Every structure is written in C-alpha cells, then in structure tokens.
Amino acid sequence: MRIGLFGGATANANGPDVDSGQNYKDFIEYIVEAEALGFYSTFSAEHHFTGRGQVSATLSLLTWIGARTTTIRLGTAVLVLPWHNPVLVAEQVATIDLLSGGRVDLGVGKGYRQNEFRGFCIPQAEADARFDEAIELMIKSWTSKERFSHHGSYWHFDDIVVEPPTTQIPHSPLWIGAGSEASIRGVARRGCKLLLDQFCSIQTVGERINWYRDELERLGKPFNPMDVGVARAFFVASSAEEKEMALDRRMKSQSALKKVSQDGNGTNKASILTFADTREASEEATLFGSPDDIMEKIQQLRNVGVEYLLVNGGGTDREQLRSLARNVMPAFSA
C-alpha cells in the first residue's frame, strides 16, 4: 500500500513583526521529514481569495519542495484548469519535472468553490468546457513534435512550440479529481488517474472505484489500484477526548467549506460538497483515533479497493506525522 500526503501550508498576514512565510517554511521541513519517514508523495491543494492564507501558487511551492527532496513525488490536488493558461501550466510542469528528475504528478480539476470563480470573473457554468479545452491543449503541448496553432473557445495560440520537454514520457502522469459517475467514467476514458475526495463515505469510495474499474475494463484497459488516490484526514489521538476535539474541529472546517463554496442560492451540486453533515458521517470519513482505530479504518478502505492513501494531518504537526509513520504505516508496508 502507498501512503502519501495531501494538504498545504498557510501564510500568516503580513506585518512588521510577522514572518509571513514561516508556515510555508515549516511545511517544507514537514515534507522533508515525511520523505525520510517513508511517505511516497505529497499532493498540494490550490485555493484563492479565502482570507486564510491557503496555498495559491502550488507549482511554485512544489518547485521549492522538489529542490529540498530527492525521492518523494510532487503532486497537485488539484490545479484548477479553468483559471489557468494551459500552455503556461504545461511549461511550468515540464520545468519542475526536469528539475526534480521526473517526480511530478499533475492533479487537475474543474473547481467547485463559487467564491473563486467569482473572484476570477469566470462563470462557473463554463468550468467543464474550459477544463476540456485546457487539458487537451496541455497534452498537445507536451507531445507535439512540431509547432502548432490553436484557436478554441477560450484560448488562442499561433505557431508555438512548448519547451522544455518533460522527463517523464509522454508527460507527467495526469490525475483528475472527480466524484460523479459520469465524471469518473470520463477520467477512465481519458486514460488518466483518479483522485477521490476526503469527505465521502467508505461505501461511496468503493462505488467510485468500481465505476472507474468498470469503465477501464469496458475499454479493454487494465485497472491498477495505484491509479486511484483517496484522500483522508488523519489524527492520532491519545484519548477519546482528543479524538472528540479533533472531530469538533473537523465539523467546523466542513461547515466553512460549504459556506465558501456555495453560490447565493445554495445550488452548487459539486460532488465534493455532497457529504453528510452528521458527526457519524464525519467520523467514518476520517482516520481519527488510536493507531489501532486508524489501522482498522484503513483496512476497511482496503476492503473496498483502496491501495493508495493521501493523508492530511491538518497542519505541520511533526509528532502526528511520526506517530502515523511509526505506529500505523508498518502494518501496510507489505
């Protein structure tokens, strides 16, 4: 079983006595230690306009992490393509892939937070079409051997050749965040890897993996469980009270996520927002508790087909990271 990390850093507000980059620096040191502890990868999120200092320039952060590490894979979960110039993204990803020795995993998605689309002045209704055009352009940018031009609905380029080349051939692996059956089957048809969110139930995780596997088999393509990354929050608790406090924080975080993601009418139906608001559902979707509790939950996930976990410790707590690595991961290393 592979276990990687999912999450990111936050920047403190600027001020005369504040080092706004300290949390970023702590996060990088956290990843350096994670590599030494045997974590397989780190996937960083991208968010904008929250006022909480979340990572916005994910590829820049991964460049710095890549320079400080040697083996851990460098992923995005996810880079929201509707907001980005796809040719510039292709160039940046290729550059990081070269410098890191071929360690980039590019996770992309359509986006779901209404405040971000509103901030970029991009209608959320255009997300699907922008995503489709962008991903095809990126693949063409990496694989085209000759100059090309493109005139689409959203992007126009004349007589371009995209440089540098990627180390990984034909390009860095593409992961797509998806949750609905139609979207997941679409990921399989594209030949891409699948990222599943951290909020859905174990049963739903299994259903989504089955949709992906079924579509691949229908196309005559092999299914590899390592091509499905499943995000889960973790907290190694030393007591029942600690676990309950962690769940309280989790519930508040989920409530804030729904609030920032909805439009004025509350009609955002993105699959990532369909989680149940109950305490029981939140507990099931997390890896919270003692090491034994967490191992039991991971085994339940394995029983529905999960072999690649991306865990989020909610910050840069080194003791939490070490406890998971030493008390949980060895049981799944075979």
C-alpha positions as CSV (number, residue, x, y, z in Angstrom):
1,M,0.0,0.0,0.0
2,R,1.2,3.5,-0.8
3,I,0.7,6.4,1.7
4,G,1.3,9.9,0.6
5,L,0.3,13.3,2.0
6,F,-2.4,15.7,0.9
7,G,-2.8,19.3,2.0
8,G,-0.8,22.5,2.1
9,A,0.5,25.4,4.0
10,T,-1.0,28.8,5.1
11,A,0.7,32.2,5.1
12,N,0.4,34.5,8.0
13,A,-0.9,38.0,7.5
14,N,1.9,40.5,6.8
15,G,3.1,42.9,9.5
16,P,6.2,44.5,11.0
17,D,6.7,41.6,13.4
18,V,5.4,38.8,11.3
19,D,7.3,36.4,9.0
20,S,4.5,35.7,6.5
21,G,6.5,32.8,5.0
22,Q,7.2,30.9,8.3
23,N,4.4,28.5,7.8
24,Y,5.5,27.8,4.3
25,K,9.0,27.1,5.6
26,D,7.6,24.8,8.3
27,F,5.5,23.0,5.7
28,I,8.6,22.4,3.5
29,E,10.5,21.0,6.5
30,Y,7.5,18.8,7.3
31,I,7.7,17.3,3.8
32,V,11.4,16.8,4.1
33,E,10.8,14.7,7.2
34,A,7.9,12.9,5.6
35,E,10.2,11.8,2.8
36,A,12.7,10.4,5.5
37,L,9.8,8.6,7.2
38,G,8.8,6.8,4.0
39,F,5.8,8.7,2.7
40,Y,5.5,8.2,-1.0
41,S,4.2,11.5,-2.2
42,T,2.9,15.0,-1.3
43,F,-0.1,16.5,-3.1
44,S,-0.8,20.2,-2.5
45,A,-4.1,21.9,-3.0
46,E,-4.7,25.3,-4.7
47,H,-7.1,27.8,-3.3
48,H,-7.7,31.6,-3.7
49,F,-9.4,34.5,-2.0
50,T,-10.2,32.8,1.3
51,G,-8.5,35.3,3.6
52,R,-6.9,32.3,5.4
53,G,-3.6,32.3,3.5
54,Q,-4.1,29.0,1.7
55,V,-1.7,27.9,-1.0
56,S,-2.4,29.7,-4.2
57,A,0.8,29.2,-6.2
58,T,1.0,25.5,-5.9
59,L,3.6,24.9,-8.6
60,S,5.9,27.4,-7.1
61,L,5.7,25.7,-3.7
62,L,6.4,22.3,-5.3
63,T,9.5,23.7,-7.0
64,W,10.9,24.6,-3.7
65,I,9.9,21.2,-2.2
66,G,11.5,19.4,-5.1
67,A,14.8,21.2,-4.5
68,R,14.8,20.1,-0.9
69,T,13.9,16.4,-1.5
70,T,15.1,13.6,-3.7
71,T,12.5,10.8,-3.8
72,I,9.1,12.0,-2.7
73,R,6.7,12.6,-5.6
74,L,5.4,16.1,-6.1
75,G,1.7,16.4,-6.8
76,T,-1.1,18.9,-7.2
77,A,-4.6,18.0,-5.8
78,V,-5.8,19.9,-7.7
79,L,-4.7,22.6,-10.1
80,V,-7.9,24.1,-11.3
81,L,-7.6,24.3,-15.0
82,P,-10.4,26.7,-15.8
83,W,-8.4,29.5,-14.2
84,H,-5.1,28.9,-15.9
85,N,-3.4,29.5,-19.2
86,P,-2.8,25.8,-20.2
87,V,0.3,26.4,-22.2
88,L,2.0,28.3,-19.3
89,V,1.0,25.4,-17.0
90,A,2.5,22.9,-19.4
91,E,5.7,24.8,-19.4
92,Q,5.9,25.1,-15.7
93,V,5.1,21.5,-15.1
94,A,7.7,20.4,-17.6
95,T,10.3,22.6,-15.9
96,I,9.6,21.1,-12.4
97,D,9.6,17.6,-13.9
98,L,13.0,18.2,-15.4
99,L,14.5,19.7,-12.2
100,S,13.1,17.1,-9.9
101,G,14.2,14.1,-12.0
102,G,10.7,13.1,-13.2
103,R,8.8,13.3,-9.9
104,V,5.7,15.4,-10.9
105,D,2.1,14.1,-10.6
106,L,-0.2,16.7,-12.0
107,G,-3.6,16.5,-10.5
108,V,-6.2,18.8,-12.2
109,G,-9.8,19.6,-11.7
110,K,-12.7,21.8,-12.7
111,G,-13.1,23.7,-9.4
112,Y,-16.1,23.9,-7.1
113,R,-15.8,27.0,-4.9
114,Q,-18.1,29.7,-6.1
115,N,-16.1,32.5,-4.4
116,E,-13.0,31.6,-6.5
117,F,-14.9,31.6,-9.8
118,R,-16.5,34.9,-8.8
119,G,-13.1,36.3,-7.9
120,F,-11.6,35.4,-11.3
121,C,-14.7,36.7,-13.1
122,I,-15.2,33.4,-14.7
123,P,-18.7,31.9,-14.9
124,Q,-18.8,28.6,-13.1
125,A,-21.0,27.3,-15.8
126,E,-18.0,27.5,-18.2
127,A,-15.9,25.2,-16.0
128,D,-16.5,22.0,-17.9
129,A,-15.8,23.5,-21.3
130,R,-12.7,25.4,-20.1
131,F,-11.3,22.2,-18.4
132,D,-11.8,20.1,-21.6
133,E,-10.1,22.6,-23.8
134,A,-7.2,23.2,-21.4
135,I,-6.4,19.5,-20.7
136,E,-6.3,18.7,-24.5
137,L,-4.1,21.7,-25.1
138,M,-1.7,20.7,-22.3
139,I,-1.3,17.1,-23.7
140,K,-0.7,18.5,-27.2
141,S,1.9,20.9,-25.7
142,W,3.8,18.1,-24.2
143,T,3.6,15.6,-27.0
144,S,3.6,17.6,-30.2
145,K,6.9,17.3,-32.1
146,E,6.3,20.3,-34.3
147,R,5.0,23.8,-34.0
148,F,1.2,24.1,-33.8
149,S,-1.5,26.7,-33.6
150,H,-4.7,26.5,-31.6
151,H,-7.9,28.6,-31.9
152,G,-10.6,27.4,-29.5
153,S,-13.4,28.8,-27.5
154,Y,-11.2,30.2,-24.7
155,W,-7.6,30.0,-25.8
156,H,-5.7,31.1,-28.9
157,F,-2.1,30.4,-29.8
158,D,-0.2,30.9,-33.1
159,D,2.8,28.9,-34.3
160,I,4.1,27.7,-30.9
161,V,6.4,25.0,-29.6
162,V,6.2,24.3,-25.9
163,E,9.5,23.9,-24.0
164,P,11.2,22.3,-22.1
165,P,10.4,18.7,-22.6
166,T,9.2,16.6,-19.6
167,T,11.5,13.9,-18.1
168,Q,8.5,11.5,-17.9
169,I,7.3,10.2,-21.2
170,P,5.0,11.1,-22.8
171,H,4.4,13.6,-20.0
172,S,3.9,13.8,-16.2
173,P,1.1,11.5,-15.1
174,L,-2.3,13.3,-15.1
175,W,-4.7,12.8,-12.2
176,I,-8.2,14.1,-12.3
177,G,-10.4,14.9,-9.3
178,A,-13.9,13.6,-9.8
179,G,-16.9,12.2,-7.9
180,S,-19.9,11.7,-10.1
181,E,-20.3,8.5,-12.1
182,A,-20.2,10.4,-15.4
183,S,-17.1,12.3,-14.4
184,I,-15.3,9.2,-13.1
185,R,-16.0,7.2,-16.2
186,G,-14.7,10.2,-18.2
187,V,-11.4,10.1,-16.3
188,A,-11.1,6.4,-17.3
189,R,-11.8,7.2,-21.0
190,R,-9.1,9.9,-21.0
191,G,-6.6,7.3,-19.7
192,C,-5.9,9.4,-16.6
193,K,-5.6,8.5,-12.9
194,L,-8.3,9.3,-10.4
195,L,-8.3,11.4,-7.3
196,L,-11.2,10.9,-4.8
197,D,-12.0,13.5,-2.1
198,Q,-11.6,13.2,1.7
199,F,-15.3,13.6,2.7
200,C,-17.2,10.7,1.1
201,S,-18.1,7.5,3.0
202,I,-16.2,4.3,2.7
203,Q,-19.1,2.8,0.7
204,T,-19.1,5.7,-1.7
205,V,-15.3,5.3,-2.2
206,G,-15.9,1.7,-3.2
207,E,-18.7,2.6,-5.6
208,R,-16.5,5.2,-7.3
209,I,-13.5,2.8,-7.6
210,N,-15.9,0.3,-9.2
211,W,-17.1,2.9,-11.8
212,Y,-13.5,3.6,-12.7
213,R,-12.6,-0.1,-12.9
214,D,-15.7,-0.9,-14.9
215,E,-15.1,1.7,-17.5
216,L,-11.5,0.7,-17.9
217,E,-12.5,-2.9,-18.4
218,R,-15.2,-1.9,-20.9
219,L,-12.5,-0.2,-22.9
220,G,-10.2,-3.2,-22.6
221,K,-7.7,-1.4,-20.4
222,P,-6.1,-2.8,-17.3
223,F,-7.0,-1.5,-13.8
224,N,-4.3,-0.6,-11.4
225,P,-5.4,0.2,-7.9
226,M,-2.4,2.6,-7.6
227,D,-4.0,4.8,-10.2
228,V,-6.7,5.8,-7.6
229,G,-5.6,8.2,-4.9
230,V,-8.1,8.5,-1.9
231,A,-7.7,11.5,0.4
232,R,-8.4,11.1,4.1
233,A,-7.8,13.3,7.1
234,F,-5.9,11.7,10.0
235,F,-5.4,12.4,13.7
236,V,-3.6,10.1,16.0
237,A,-5.4,10.6,19.3
238,S,-4.1,9.6,22.7
239,S,-7.5,9.7,24.3
240,A,-11.2,9.6,23.5
241,E,-11.4,13.3,24.5
242,E,-8.6,14.2,22.0
243,K,-10.5,12.4,19.2
244,E,-13.7,14.2,20.0
245,M,-12.0,17.6,19.9
246,A,-10.5,16.7,16.6
247,L,-13.9,15.8,15.2
248,D,-15.3,19.1,16.5
249,R,-12.6,21.0,14.5
250,R,-13.4,18.8,11.5
251,M,-17.1,19.6,11.6
252,K,-16.4,23.3,11.8
253,S,-14.0,23.1,8.9
254,Q,-16.6,21.2,6.8
255,S,-19.2,23.9,7.6
256,A,-16.8,26.7,6.5
257,L,-16.0,24.8,3.3
258,K,-19.7,24.5,2.3
259,K,-20.3,28.2,3.1
260,V,-17.4,29.5,0.9
261,S,-18.3,27.1,-1.9
262,Q,-21.9,27.8,-2.4
263,D,-23.5,30.4,-4.6
264,G,-26.1,32.8,-3.3
265,N,-28.9,30.3,-3.9
266,G,-27.1,27.3,-2.4
267,T,-27.4,25.4,-5.6
268,N,-23.8,24.2,-6.0
269,K,-24.1,20.5,-6.6
270,A,-20.4,19.6,-6.9
271,S,-19.8,16.0,-5.7
272,I,-17.2,17.1,-3.1
273,L,-20.0,19.0,-1.3
274,T,-22.4,16.1,-1.1
275,F,-21.1,14.7,2.2
276,A,-23.5,14.3,5.1
277,D,-23.3,16.9,7.9
278,T,-23.6,14.4,10.7
279,R,-21.0,13.6,13.3
280,E,-21.2,9.9,12.4
281,A,-20.5,10.5,8.8
282,S,-17.6,12.8,9.5
283,E,-16.1,10.2,11.8
284,E,-16.4,7.5,9.2
285,A,-14.7,9.6,6.5
286,T,-11.7,10.3,8.7
287,L,-8.8,8.4,10.1
288,F,-9.2,9.7,13.7
289,G,-8.4,7.8,16.8
290,S,-5.8,5.5,18.3
291,P,-3.3,3.7,16.0
292,D,-5.4,0.6,16.2
293,D,-8.6,2.6,15.3
294,I,-6.8,4.1,12.3
295,M,-5.4,0.7,11.1
296,E,-9.0,-0.8,11.3
297,K,-10.3,2.1,9.2
298,I,-7.5,1.7,6.6
299,Q,-8.3,-2.0,6.4
300,Q,-12.0,-1.1,5.7
301,L,-10.8,1.1,2.9
302,R,-8.6,-1.6,1.5
303,N,-11.6,-3.9,1.6
304,V,-13.3,-1.7,-1.0
305,G,-10.3,-1.4,-3.2
306,V,-8.1,1.4,-1.8
307,E,-4.4,0.9,-2.2
308,Y,-3.2,4.5,-2.4
309,L,-4.0,6.8,0.5
310,L,-3.3,10.6,0.6
311,V,-3.5,11.6,4.2
312,N,-4.0,15.1,5.6
313,G,-2.9,15.9,9.2
314,G,-4.4,19.3,9.1
315,G,-1.1,21.2,9.5
316,T,2.6,20.6,10.1
317,D,2.5,18.6,13.4
318,R,5.6,16.5,13.3
319,E,4.6,14.3,16.2
320,Q,1.4,13.4,14.4
321,L,3.4,12.6,11.2
322,R,5.9,10.5,13.2
323,S,3.2,8.6,15.1
324,L,1.4,7.7,11.9
325,A,4.6,6.6,10.2
326,R,5.8,4.5,13.2
327,N,2.6,3.1,14.6
328,V,0.4,2.7,11.5
329,M,2.3,2.5,8.3
330,P,4.4,-0.6,9.0
331,A,1.2,-2.7,9.1
332,F,0.5,-1.8,5.5
333,S,4.0,-1.7,4.1
334,A,3.9,-5.3,2.6
